[in-house]
Amino acid sequence: APWKDFEMLRTQRRTWNVGRGGLALQMATKCQHGSGTTHAFRYDFFFRLAIPASLPPSAVVYGDHQPSPGLDEFKTLDRHFRIRNQWTNVPVSAGALATGTYLVQFKNVDIHAVGVYAETFSAVMSWRSGGTNANDASELVNFHSAGHARNNVKFKLRFKESGWQGPWEGLQIWCSHDTPAAQVYTVVFKRMI
């Protein structure tokens, strides 16, 4: 099918007792007449592991007060903050990373009070280092997540632009539930472009 007919690609969780655990890849197509396709099509999907559960010894990893990562390099930061049911600054300022496109991941999130257990959240986002002429925010729809249980708790992430005078806010997060207290979250950035 031509790409113009491609409408949506998503994953759906399968619980351990449904037969096959893990994620089911689902795709919706847009057809001229009715809904669904009239002919069988074959779709090939290719996957590449971009951030492994444990970074290999050969991985170049930067922490706080170190240079921004180059292409295919990582920056891992442990940050202490509270996630709220409003846009909240994650303590990662715009100047912490070079301008580019990043794969960002919140690793092994446990917030038992709202029903999140051992979840890892990932997204792709653009980043601008420093101030801008705008005060806009580019919102990502939702983090993609996989793990033990999310219980329909939703998280969103965005990059908040700031004027030249600052503060350069950078990364912000939103949750469908207020979490009861601040805790440490591990945030991993991998520069893709």
TAWO-V344242 format. One line per field, one symbol per residue. ss: DSSP state (H for helix, E for strand, - for the rest). psi: psi as a letter, one per 30 degrees, with the letter a starting at -180 (. if undefined). burial: 1 if it has 16 or more other C-alpha atoms within 10 Angstrom, else 0. A space follows every 50 residues. Layout:
ss = ???
psi = ???
burial = ???
This chain:
ss = --HHHEEEEEEEEE-HHH---EEEEEEEE--------------------- ----------EE-----------EEEEEEEE------EE----HHH---E EEEEEEEEEEEHHH-EEEEEEEEEEEE----E----EEE----EEEEEE- ----EEEEEE--E------EEEEEE-------EEEEEEEEE--
psi = klfffkekkllkkklfgfdkabkkkkkklklekakllflklkkkkkkkje jlekklffkjkkakgllkkakglljkkkkjlkklhlkkkkijleffllka kkkkkjkikjiefggkjhkkkllkllkkjalaglhlkjkkdlkklkaekf hgkkklklkjlllffakjeckllkkfkkkflklkkkkkkkke.
burial = 00000000000000000000000000001000000000000000000000 10000000001100000111010111110001110011111111111110 11111111111001011011111111111110000000000111111011 0001111111110000011111111010100000101111110
